[in-house]
Amino acid sequence: MRKKFWKGLFSLITSILLIGCATQKPQAPFEAQVLPADQYMQKVDNFMVILDKSRSMGEGYENQRKLTYATEIVSRMNQTIPDLKLTGALRDFPLGGFSREKSRLVYGLTAYSKTELEDALQKLKTASGISPLAAAMDAAGADFKSTQGDIALIIVSDGKDMAKAPVVAAENLKDLFGERLCIHTVLVGDCSKGKKVMEEVARAGECGVSVSADDIASAEGMAGFVETVFLEKRIEKVVTDSDGDGVPDCRDKCPNTPKGVKVDKEGCPLDSDGDGVPDHLDECPDTPKGATVNSVGCWALKGVVLFDFNKWDIKPEAHRLLDEVVAILKKNPEIKGVIEGHTDSIGSEEYNQGLSEKRAQAVEKYIEEQGIDADRYTVKGYGESKPIASNDTAEGQQENRRVELRRLR
């Protein structure tokens, strides 16, 4: 009778201990969430999962054990990691039996393969022994010594029966690898002491996170965890184009181009005929190369060729400029056009009309005498109807007393 009593009491105590820190949430069906590669950049080159399979990980978890839940969590992470060029590894602890080793490298350190990591996870069946997490972390440090690039260490455990040793081990790893290393912890279960240890380990790594398995069990939660550990958002450069011409400000040499104006690759208004007057202001967009133009881009006889008040005769000092006109016409025999005469606004419109025609005729006669066929140009006078400057000043009036050569298209 006494033997049955003690046996029953022992069974009751064992059940209480097994249930004490167990989580009671069932697993939901899982379908990995796809993380679009074009939105992220890889931020680690190496990772290792340290998975706790000590005695406490054999505690009940509804209809499964903590160890079963832990391996499922790592499997879900494995399914969610996008195609990255990584070096991966899996360590567990403790070994149990008569082995002197407290941790073993179940998979890796090798080129990451989803299939190989999954196969390694399926081998973790037995939960037994003490919890030498610190020893597993020390061994991970030795594993990573020969690696290059950044490291993510992911610890999956209930955090029970560990004291401060894992925190010291985390600090040692941080001293060894510095900014290259981030330590992330995943708490299996809801044991408050275990949670505190896991949080302190992650904090010692300085750049890692501490989460519970329940928080990352869903597809959305796991995608967030994988993003935090392995990825960083691509930063899109903001391209500013203040004048809306299609050329970014950083390359725009003409940043205040009017809207709708066609521009070249440097953001400046197009000048198709190369006369220095942009197309949107050019009234004569096919001026021959080398021709002298006025402010509206038309081939103009300017400077000494400008006529004195009420005059149409060409001064001798203007012959040099007219000879340049003749040279251009001889090099471009296909050019045909109109010689246009203009006046200022002084005098009557009728008188100015006749004066403008006489000015155009004087230029026509000169170029004919230099060997240009008469049928290549016609003569037209516009009087005072097309000023290009103000007639309220002497300077403007002189600029309006002009002759232009307009090419026929």
C-alpha positions as CSV (number, residue, x, y, z in Angstrom):
1,M,0.0,0.0,0.0
2,R,2.8,2.4,0.9
3,K,4.6,1.6,-2.3
4,K,1.5,2.4,-4.4
5,F,1.2,5.7,-2.6
6,W,4.8,6.8,-3.3
7,K,4.5,5.6,-6.9
8,G,1.3,7.7,-7.4
9,L,2.8,10.7,-5.7
10,F,5.9,10.5,-8.0
11,S,3.7,10.3,-11.1
12,L,1.8,13.4,-10.0
13,I,4.9,15.4,-9.3
14,T,6.4,14.4,-12.7
15,S,3.2,15.5,-14.5
16,I,3.2,18.8,-12.8
17,L,6.9,19.4,-13.7
18,L,6.3,18.5,-17.3
19,I,3.3,20.8,-17.7
20,G,4.7,23.7,-15.7
21,C,6.4,25.7,-18.5
22,A,4.6,24.1,-21.5
23,T,2.9,26.3,-24.1
24,Q,-0.7,25.3,-24.9
25,K,-1.1,26.8,-28.4
26,P,-1.6,24.4,-31.4
27,Q,0.3,24.8,-34.6
28,A,-1.6,26.3,-37.6
29,P,-1.2,25.1,-41.2
30,F,1.8,26.8,-42.8
31,E,2.4,28.0,-46.3
32,A,5.6,30.1,-46.7
33,Q,5.1,33.7,-47.6
34,V,7.2,34.7,-50.7
35,L,9.6,37.7,-50.1
36,P,10.1,39.4,-53.4
37,A,13.8,39.5,-54.2
38,D,13.6,42.8,-56.1
39,Q,12.6,44.6,-52.9
40,Y,15.4,43.3,-50.6
41,M,19.1,43.0,-50.4
42,Q,21.0,40.2,-48.6
43,K,22.6,41.4,-45.4
44,V,24.2,38.2,-44.0
45,D,26.6,35.8,-45.6
46,N,26.6,33.0,-42.9
47,F,24.0,31.7,-40.5
48,M,23.8,28.9,-37.9
49,V,20.8,27.6,-36.0
50,I,21.6,26.3,-32.5
51,L,18.7,24.1,-31.4
52,D,18.1,23.0,-27.9
53,K,17.2,19.3,-27.4
54,S,17.8,19.1,-23.7
55,R,15.5,17.3,-21.3
56,S,13.1,20.2,-20.8
57,M,12.5,20.3,-24.6
58,G,10.8,16.9,-24.2
59,E,8.0,18.5,-22.1
60,G,4.5,18.3,-23.4
61,Y,3.1,20.8,-25.8
62,E,-0.6,19.9,-26.2
63,N,-0.3,16.9,-28.5
64,Q,3.5,17.4,-29.2
65,R,6.8,18.1,-27.5
66,K,8.7,21.4,-27.4
67,L,11.4,19.8,-29.5
68,T,8.9,18.9,-32.2
69,Y,7.6,22.5,-32.2
70,A,11.2,23.9,-32.3
71,T,12.1,21.8,-35.3
72,E,8.9,22.8,-37.1
73,I,9.8,26.5,-36.4
74,V,13.2,26.1,-38.0
75,S,11.7,24.2,-40.9
76,R,9.3,27.1,-41.5
77,M,12.2,29.5,-41.5
78,N,14.0,27.2,-43.9
79,Q,11.0,27.3,-46.2
80,T,10.7,31.1,-46.0
81,I,14.3,32.1,-46.7
82,P,14.5,33.3,-50.3
83,D,17.1,32.0,-52.7
84,L,20.3,33.5,-51.3
85,K,23.9,32.7,-51.5
86,L,24.6,31.7,-47.9
87,T,26.8,29.4,-45.8
88,G,24.5,27.6,-43.4
89,A,24.8,25.3,-40.4
90,L,22.8,23.5,-37.7
91,R,24.1,22.7,-34.2
92,D,22.3,20.9,-31.4
93,F,22.9,20.3,-27.7
94,P,23.4,18.3,-25.5
95,L,24.7,15.0,-27.0
96,G,23.8,12.8,-24.0
97,G,25.1,9.2,-23.5
98,F,28.8,8.9,-22.7
99,S,30.0,11.5,-25.2
100,R,32.4,14.1,-23.9
101,E,31.1,16.6,-26.5
102,K,28.4,18.9,-25.3
103,S,27.3,20.0,-28.8
104,R,27.5,18.7,-32.4
105,L,27.4,20.1,-35.9
106,V,24.5,18.3,-37.4
107,Y,24.7,20.2,-40.7
108,G,27.3,22.4,-42.3
109,L,29.1,24.7,-42.2
110,T,28.5,24.5,-46.0
111,A,26.8,26.1,-48.9
112,Y,23.2,26.5,-47.8
113,S,20.7,24.0,-49.1
114,K,17.1,24.0,-48.1
115,T,16.9,20.2,-48.7
116,E,20.0,19.4,-46.7
117,L,18.9,21.5,-43.7
118,E,15.5,20.0,-43.7
119,D,17.0,16.5,-43.8
120,A,19.2,17.4,-40.8
121,L,16.2,18.7,-38.8
122,Q,14.4,15.4,-39.2
123,K,17.2,13.6,-37.4
124,L,16.6,15.6,-34.1
125,K,14.2,13.2,-32.4
126,T,15.4,12.7,-28.8
127,A,15.2,15.3,-26.0
128,S,17.4,14.5,-23.0
129,G,20.2,15.7,-20.8
130,I,21.2,19.1,-19.4
131,S,21.3,22.5,-21.2
132,P,24.9,23.4,-22.1
133,L,23.9,26.3,-24.5
134,A,27.1,28.2,-23.7
135,A,29.2,25.3,-24.8
136,A,27.3,25.2,-28.1
137,M,27.8,28.9,-28.6
138,D,31.5,28.5,-28.0
139,A,31.7,25.8,-30.6
140,A,29.8,28.0,-33.0
141,G,32.5,30.7,-32.5
142,A,35.1,28.2,-33.6
143,D,33.0,27.2,-36.6
144,F,32.7,30.8,-37.8
145,K,36.4,31.7,-37.4
146,S,37.3,30.7,-41.0
147,T,34.3,32.5,-42.6
148,Q,34.1,35.9,-44.3
149,G,31.3,38.3,-44.2
150,D,28.4,38.9,-41.8
151,I,27.0,36.2,-39.4
152,A,23.5,35.5,-38.0
153,L,23.4,33.1,-35.1
154,I,19.8,31.9,-34.3
155,I,19.2,30.1,-31.0
156,V,16.0,28.1,-30.6
157,S,15.4,27.0,-27.0
158,D,13.1,27.2,-24.0
159,G,15.9,28.9,-22.0
160,K,15.4,26.7,-19.0
161,D,18.2,25.6,-16.6
162,M,20.9,27.8,-18.1
163,A,21.8,30.5,-15.5
164,K,24.1,33.3,-16.9
165,A,26.6,31.2,-18.9
166,P,24.9,31.7,-22.3
167,V,24.9,35.5,-21.8
168,V,28.7,35.4,-21.1
169,A,29.2,33.2,-24.2
170,A,27.2,35.8,-26.3
171,E,29.4,38.6,-25.0
172,N,32.5,36.6,-25.9
173,L,31.2,36.0,-29.4
174,K,30.5,39.7,-29.8
175,D,34.0,40.5,-28.8
176,L,35.4,38.0,-31.3
177,F,33.3,39.0,-34.3
178,G,32.2,42.5,-33.6
179,E,29.7,44.1,-36.0
180,R,29.9,41.0,-38.2
181,L,27.7,39.1,-35.8
182,C,24.1,39.4,-34.7
183,I,22.5,36.9,-32.3
184,H,18.8,36.2,-32.5
185,T,16.8,34.1,-30.0
186,V,13.6,32.2,-30.4
187,L,11.8,31.2,-27.2
188,V,9.9,27.9,-27.3
189,G,7.3,27.9,-24.5
190,D,6.4,30.5,-22.0
191,C,8.8,30.0,-19.0
192,S,9.5,33.4,-17.6
193,K,13.0,32.6,-16.5
194,G,13.8,31.1,-19.9
195,K,12.4,34.2,-21.6
196,K,14.7,36.5,-19.6
197,V,17.8,34.4,-20.5
198,M,17.0,34.5,-24.2
199,E,16.4,38.2,-24.1
200,E,19.7,38.8,-22.4
201,V,21.6,36.6,-24.9
202,A,20.1,38.6,-27.8
203,R,20.8,41.9,-26.1
204,A,24.5,40.9,-25.6
205,G,24.7,40.4,-29.4
206,E,23.6,44.1,-29.7
207,C,22.0,43.9,-33.1
208,G,19.7,40.8,-32.8
209,V,16.1,40.2,-31.8
210,S,14.4,38.0,-29.2
211,V,11.1,36.5,-30.2
212,S,8.8,33.7,-29.2
213,A,8.1,30.7,-31.4
214,D,4.4,31.6,-31.2
215,D,5.0,35.0,-32.6
216,I,6.8,33.7,-35.7
217,A,4.8,30.5,-36.3
218,S,2.5,32.1,-38.9
219,A,3.5,32.7,-42.5
220,E,3.4,36.5,-41.9
221,G,5.3,36.3,-38.6
222,M,8.0,34.1,-40.1
223,A,8.3,36.3,-43.1
224,G,8.9,39.2,-40.8
225,F,11.5,37.3,-38.8
226,V,13.4,36.1,-41.9
227,E,13.4,39.7,-43.2
228,T,14.9,40.9,-39.9
229,V,17.6,38.3,-39.8
230,F,18.6,37.9,-43.4
231,L,17.5,40.9,-45.5
232,E,17.2,44.6,-45.6
233,K,14.9,46.7,-47.7
234,R,16.3,48.2,-50.9
235,I,16.5,51.9,-50.6
236,E,15.2,53.5,-53.8
237,K,17.0,56.7,-54.8
238,V,14.6,59.6,-55.1
239,V,15.2,61.1,-58.5
240,T,14.3,64.8,-58.7
241,D,13.4,66.4,-62.0
242,S,12.4,69.9,-61.0
243,D,11.5,71.2,-64.5
244,G,9.9,68.0,-65.6
245,D,12.0,67.6,-68.8
246,G,12.9,63.9,-68.1
247,V,16.5,64.7,-67.1
248,P,17.2,64.4,-63.3
249,D,18.5,67.5,-61.6
250,C,21.8,65.9,-60.9
251,R,22.5,65.7,-64.7
252,D,20.4,68.7,-65.8
253,K,22.6,71.5,-67.1
254,C,19.5,73.6,-67.9
255,P,17.4,73.1,-64.7
256,N,14.7,75.7,-65.5
257,T,13.6,74.6,-69.0
258,P,10.0,75.6,-69.7
259,K,7.5,72.8,-69.6
260,G,6.9,71.0,-72.9
261,V,10.2,72.1,-74.5
262,K,12.2,69.2,-76.0
263,V,15.6,68.8,-74.5
264,D,18.9,67.0,-75.2
265,K,20.5,64.4,-72.8
266,E,21.9,67.2,-70.6
267,G,18.4,68.7,-70.1
268,C,19.0,71.8,-72.4
269,P,16.6,72.8,-75.1
270,L,17.3,71.3,-78.4
271,D,19.1,73.4,-81.0
272,S,18.7,71.3,-84.1
273,D,20.5,73.7,-86.5
274,G,23.3,74.5,-84.1
275,D,22.8,78.3,-84.3
276,G,22.7,78.9,-80.6
277,V,19.0,79.5,-80.5
278,P,16.9,76.7,-78.9
279,D,14.3,75.1,-81.2
280,H,11.3,76.4,-79.1
281,L,12.5,80.0,-79.8
282,D,13.9,79.5,-83.3
283,E,11.7,81.0,-86.0
284,C,14.2,79.6,-88.6
285,P,15.0,76.1,-87.3
286,D,17.0,75.1,-90.4
287,T,19.5,77.9,-90.7
288,P,22.7,76.8,-92.6
289,K,25.7,76.1,-90.4
290,G,28.0,79.1,-89.9
291,A,25.3,81.6,-90.6
292,T,25.0,84.6,-88.3
293,V,21.5,84.7,-86.7
294,N,19.5,87.2,-84.7
295,S,17.6,86.6,-81.4
296,V,14.9,84.5,-83.1
297,G,17.4,82.3,-84.9
298,C,17.0,83.7,-88.4
299,W,19.9,84.3,-90.8
300,A,20.4,88.1,-90.3
301,L,22.7,90.6,-91.9
302,K,23.7,92.4,-88.7
303,G,26.2,94.9,-87.4
304,V,27.7,97.1,-90.2
305,V,25.1,95.8,-92.6
306,L,22.3,97.4,-90.6
307,F,21.0,100.3,-92.6
308,D,21.1,103.9,-91.6
309,F,17.8,105.7,-91.1
310,N,15.9,106.0,-94.4
311,K,18.8,104.3,-96.3
312,W,19.0,101.1,-98.3
313,D,22.5,101.3,-99.7
314,I,25.1,98.7,-98.6
315,K,28.2,100.2,-97.0
316,P,31.6,99.1,-98.2
317,E,32.6,97.9,-94.8
318,A,29.6,95.4,-94.9
319,H,31.0,93.5,-97.9
320,R,33.1,91.1,-95.7
321,L,29.9,89.8,-94.0
322,L,28.1,89.6,-97.3
323,D,30.9,87.6,-98.7
324,E,30.5,85.1,-95.9
325,V,26.9,84.8,-96.9
326,V,27.9,84.1,-100.5
327,A,30.4,81.5,-99.3
328,I,27.7,79.6,-97.4
329,L,25.4,79.7,-100.4
330,K,28.1,78.3,-102.7
331,K,28.9,75.5,-100.2
332,N,25.2,74.6,-100.0
333,P,23.8,74.9,-103.6
334,E,20.5,73.2,-102.6
335,I,19.6,76.2,-100.4
336,K,16.7,78.3,-101.8
337,G,15.0,81.0,-99.8
338,V,13.7,84.5,-99.3
339,I,15.6,87.8,-98.7
340,E,13.4,89.7,-96.3
341,G,13.7,93.4,-95.7
342,H,12.6,95.2,-92.5
343,T,12.4,98.8,-91.1
344,D,11.8,100.6,-87.9
345,S,8.4,102.3,-87.2
346,I,9.5,105.8,-88.0
347,G,7.5,107.1,-91.0
348,S,4.3,105.9,-92.6
349,E,3.6,102.2,-93.1
350,E,3.4,102.7,-96.8
351,Y,6.8,104.4,-97.0
352,N,8.4,101.8,-94.8
353,Q,7.0,99.0,-96.9
354,G,8.8,100.4,-100.0
355,L,12.0,101.0,-98.0
356,S,12.1,97.4,-96.7
357,E,11.8,96.1,-100.3
358,K,14.6,98.3,-101.5
359,R,16.9,97.0,-98.7
360,A,16.1,93.4,-99.6
361,Q,16.7,94.1,-103.3
362,A,20.1,95.7,-102.5
363,V,21.3,92.5,-100.8
364,E,19.9,90.3,-103.7
365,K,21.8,92.4,-106.2
366,Y,25.1,92.0,-104.3
367,I,24.9,88.2,-104.0
368,E,23.9,87.9,-107.6
369,E,27.0,89.9,-108.6
370,Q,29.1,87.4,-106.6
371,G,27.8,84.4,-108.7
372,I,24.6,83.3,-106.9
373,D,21.8,82.4,-109.3
374,A,18.9,84.8,-109.1
375,D,16.4,82.0,-109.1
376,R,17.7,80.8,-105.7
377,Y,16.2,83.7,-103.8
378,T,13.1,85.8,-104.0
379,V,12.7,89.2,-102.4
380,K,10.0,90.3,-99.9
381,G,9.6,93.4,-97.8
382,Y,7.8,93.5,-94.5
383,G,8.0,97.2,-93.7
384,E,7.7,97.8,-89.9
385,S,5.4,94.8,-89.3
386,K,7.9,92.4,-87.8
387,P,10.1,94.3,-85.2
388,I,12.5,92.2,-83.2
389,A,13.3,95.0,-80.7
390,S,11.5,98.0,-79.2
391,N,11.0,100.9,-81.5
392,D,10.9,103.2,-78.5
393,T,14.7,103.4,-78.3
394,A,17.4,104.4,-80.9
395,E,19.1,101.0,-80.3
396,G,15.9,99.1,-80.9
397,Q,15.1,101.1,-84.0
398,Q,18.6,100.3,-85.4
399,E,18.2,96.6,-84.8
400,N,14.8,96.6,-86.6
401,R,16.4,98.1,-89.7
402,R,17.7,94.8,-91.0
403,V,17.6,92.2,-93.7
404,E,17.1,88.4,-93.0
405,L,17.6,85.4,-95.2
406,R,15.0,82.8,-94.6
407,R,15.5,79.3,-96.0
408,L,12.6,77.7,-97.8
409,R,11.7,74.3,-96.5
